[in-house]
Amino acid sequence: MNQEKFITRIFNSKSETLNLPKPVEIENFINSLLSFLFPSLNNQEFNGLSDYFLEFERLKNEFERLINGVHLNGSEISKEFFEDKLELIYEELLADALAIEDGDPAATSKEEVMRTYPGFYAITIYRIANQLNSFKIPYIPRMLTEIAHSKTGIDIHPAAKIGKNFFIDHGTGIVIGETTIIGNNVKIYQGVTLGALSVKKEMAATKRHPTIEDHVVIYAGATILGSETKIGKNSTIGGNVWLTESVEENSLVYHKTETIIKKISKNG
């Protein structure tokens, strides 16, 4: 190995990433934003209303700084996000938290959901990243959802379209692909994959993932694949089901297995 040539090559590649925000900066920003939005997550000392106004402006300026390196209209986007979109995202997240509280017998309060539920954390990051993705901001939306992925095991592409009152229960191992469409009042358990039938690069600009309509429940381990696959309203998809075709409204789909239980003789 030509050591000098190798090190020079690495040094020169650095110029390609000079303007990208560092992962730690993105994580610090999103943690501060969540602390601002939800008092139960608040890791900062706010002594009064004036402190909240100051923090709002600080976050807006920090966000502008982060995106200026990857987008020409950083100032305009920061203004629109904080002054027009953030409250709408906040209302959606309150509805998501309530859906989890109402739908999970183990949930004792909305505050518990916000503080401890990985599903709510992943949904929160997704909704923020999805809005940034709609602004055509590169890198940062994926960096955000990968923060949630690394912490929760829940992988939601920021470009997926997810409706209101979304409930992820447990959550570990969930994958929701880029062109997935999910309606309102949908509940998904751990290990669910909403994926593509093909991963050919030439299909990048096409819809590749399924559509899940309103009031659908998908139980643990189910795999639903393909752009033409649609799960109709008010349907229930059982655990470990593998689907590559559409399901009509009001359907129950389950995987039939045989479980045999035998009593073991003490005498062998």
C-alpha positions in Angstrom: 0.0 0.0 0.0 1.2 3.5 -0.9 0.6 5.1 2.5 1.1 8.7 1.4 -1.3 8.2 -1.5 -3.9 6.6 0.6 -3.8 9.3 3.3 -3.9 12.0 0.7 -6.9 10.4 -0.9 -8.8 10.4 2.5 -7.8 14.0 3.1 -9.1 15.1 -0.3 -12.4 13.3 0.2 -13.0 15.5 3.2 -13.7 18.4 1.0 -16.8 16.6 -0.3 -18.4 16.7 3.2 -17.2 20.0 4.6 -20.7 21.6 4.6 -22.6 18.6 6.0 -23.7 19.0 9.6 -22.1 16.6 11.9 -24.2 13.7 13.3 -23.7 14.9 16.9 -25.0 18.4 15.9 -28.1 16.8 14.4 -28.7 14.7 17.5 -28.2 17.6 19.8 -30.6 19.7 17.8 -33.4 17.1 17.8 -32.9 16.4 21.5 -33.3 20.1 22.2 -36.3 20.4 20.0 -38.1 17.5 21.7 -37.3 19.0 25.1 -38.9 22.2 23.9 -42.0 20.5 22.6 -42.6 18.1 25.5 -42.1 19.3 29.0 -41.9 15.7 30.3 -38.7 15.3 28.2 -37.3 18.6 29.3 -33.6 18.4 30.1 -33.2 22.2 30.3 -34.1 24.8 32.9 -36.8 27.2 31.7 -37.6 29.7 34.4 -40.6 31.4 32.6 -42.4 32.0 29.4 -39.7 34.4 28.2 -37.2 31.5 28.3 -39.4 29.5 25.9 -39.5 32.4 23.5 -35.7 32.7 23.6 -35.3 28.9 23.1 -37.7 29.0 20.2 -35.5 31.6 18.5 -32.3 29.8 19.4 -33.6 26.5 17.9 -34.8 28.3 14.7 -31.3 29.9 14.3 -29.6 26.7 15.0 -31.7 24.8 12.4 -31.0 27.5 9.8 -27.3 27.1 10.5 -27.5 23.3 10.1 -29.3 23.4 6.8 -27.4 26.3 5.2 -24.7 23.8 4.2 -27.0 21.6 2.3 -29.7 23.9 1.0 -29.7 27.3 -0.6 -32.9 28.5 1.1 -32.0 27.7 4.7 -33.4 30.9 6.1 -36.7 30.6 4.4 -37.1 26.9 5.2 -36.2 27.5 8.9 -38.8 30.3 9.1 -41.5 28.2 7.5 -40.8 25.1 9.6 -40.8 26.9 12.9 -43.5 29.5 12.3 -45.9 27.4 10.1 -45.3 23.7 10.3 -44.0 22.9 13.8 -47.4 23.5 15.5 -49.1 21.2 13.0 -46.5 18.5 13.7 -47.0 19.0 17.5 -50.8 18.5 17.1 -50.2 15.3 15.1 -47.9 14.0 17.8 -50.3 14.7 20.6 -52.9 12.7 18.7 -50.4 9.9 18.2 -49.6 9.8 21.9 -53.3 9.7 22.7 -53.8 6.8 20.2 -51.1 4.8 22.0 -52.5 5.6 25.4 -56.0 4.6 24.4 -54.9 1.5 22.5 -52.5 0.0 24.9 -53.9 -1.4 28.2 -50.4 -1.2 29.7 -50.2 2.6 29.2 -51.1 4.5 32.3 -50.9 8.1 30.9 -49.9 10.2 27.9 -46.8 11.3 29.8 -45.7 7.7 30.2 -46.1 7.2 26.5 -44.0 10.3 25.7 -41.3 9.4 28.2 -40.9 5.7 27.7 -42.5 4.4 24.5 -39.9 3.7 21.7 -42.8 3.7 19.2 -43.7 7.3 20.1 -40.1 8.4 19.9 -39.7 6.9 16.4 -43.0 8.4 15.2 -41.9 11.8 16.6 -38.6 11.7 14.7 -40.4 10.5 11.6 -42.9 13.3 11.5 -40.2 16.0 11.8 -38.0 14.2 9.3 -40.9 13.8 6.9 -41.6 17.5 6.9 -38.0 18.3 6.3 -38.0 15.8 3.5 -40.9 17.6 1.9 -38.6 20.7 1.7 -36.2 18.7 -0.4 -33.5 18.9 2.3 -30.8 16.2 1.6 -29.1 14.1 4.2 -30.7 15.5 7.4 -34.1 13.7 7.2 -32.3 10.3 6.9 -29.8 11.3 9.6 -32.8 12.0 11.9 -34.6 8.7 11.2 -31.4 6.8 11.6 -31.0 8.3 15.1 -34.4 6.8 15.9 -33.5 3.6 14.2 -30.4 3.2 16.3 -32.2 3.9 19.5 -35.4 1.9 18.9 -34.8 -0.6 16.2 -37.7 1.0 14.2 -36.7 2.0 10.7 -39.1 4.5 9.0 -38.0 6.1 5.8 -38.7 9.9 6.0 -40.5 9.9 2.7 -43.1 7.4 3.8 -46.6 8.8 4.1 -48.3 8.1 7.4 -51.7 9.4 8.5 -53.1 10.5 11.9 -53.3 8.5 15.2 -50.5 6.1 14.3 -49.7 3.5 16.9 -46.5 1.5 17.0 -46.6 -1.1 19.9 -43.3 -2.4 21.1 -41.8 -1.6 17.8 -38.4 -3.4 17.6 -37.7 -4.7 14.0 -40.3 -2.6 12.2 -39.4 -1.5 8.7 -41.5 1.0 6.7 -40.1 1.7 3.2 -39.8 4.9 1.3 -43.0 4.8 -0.8 -45.2 3.2 1.8 -48.6 4.9 2.4 -50.3 4.4 5.7 -53.8 5.8 6.5 -55.3 7.0 9.7 -55.8 5.0 13.0 -53.3 2.2 12.0 -51.7 0.0 14.6 -48.5 -2.0 13.9 -46.7 -4.4 16.2 -43.0 -5.4 16.4 -41.2 -7.1 13.5 -43.6 -5.9 10.8 -42.0 -5.2 7.4 -43.7 -2.9 4.8 -41.3 -3.5 2.0 -40.6 -3.8 -1.7 -40.8 -6.9 -3.9 -37.8 -5.7 -5.9 -34.8 -3.6 -5.0 -33.6 -2.8 -8.5 -32.0 0.6 -8.7 -33.9 1.6 -11.8 -37.1 1.4 -9.8 -36.0 4.2 -7.4 -38.4 6.8 -8.7 -41.4 4.5 -8.6 -43.8 3.3 -5.9 -42.4 0.1 -4.5 -44.0 -0.4 -1.2 -47.6 -1.3 0.0 -50.6 0.9 0.9 -52.2 0.4 4.3 -55.7 1.9 4.6 -57.5 3.3 7.6 -58.2 1.3 10.8 -55.8 -1.6 10.0 -54.0 -3.7 12.6 -50.9 -5.6 11.7 -49.6 -8.1 14.2 -46.0 -9.1 15.0 -43.8 -10.5 12.3 -46.1 -9.8 9.4 -44.4 -9.0 6.0 -46.3 -7.1 3.4 -44.5 -6.4 0.1 -45.1 -4.7 -3.2 -46.4 -1.5 -4.7 -49.7 -3.0 -5.8 -50.4 -4.6 -2.5 -53.2 -2.7 -0.6 -54.6 -3.7 2.7 -58.2 -2.6 2.8 -59.9 -0.6 5.6 -60.8 -2.2 8.9 -58.7 -5.3 8.2 -56.5 -7.3 10.6 -53.3 -9.0 9.5 -52.2 -11.7 11.9 -48.8 -12.5 13.1 -46.2 -13.9 10.7 -48.4 -13.5 7.7 -46.5 -13.0 4.3 -48.5 -11.0 1.8 -47.7 -9.9 -1.8 -51.3 -9.4 -2.9 -54.1 -7.0 -1.9 -56.6 -7.7 0.8 -60.2 -6.4 0.7 -61.8 -4.2 3.4 -62.9 -5.8 6.6 -60.7 -8.9 6.1 -59.0 -11.1 8.7 -55.8 -12.6 7.4 -53.9 -15.2 9.5 -51.1 -17.7 9.1 -52.3 -21.2 10.1 -49.8 -23.3 11.9 -50.1 -26.5 14.0 -48.8 -26.4 17.5 -48.5 -29.8 19.1 -48.2 -30.1 22.9 -47.2 -33.4 24.4 -46.8 -34.5 27.9 -43.4 -36.0 28.5 -43.4 -39.2 30.4 -41.2 -39.3 33.5 -40.2 -42.8 32.5 -39.0 -41.7 29.1 
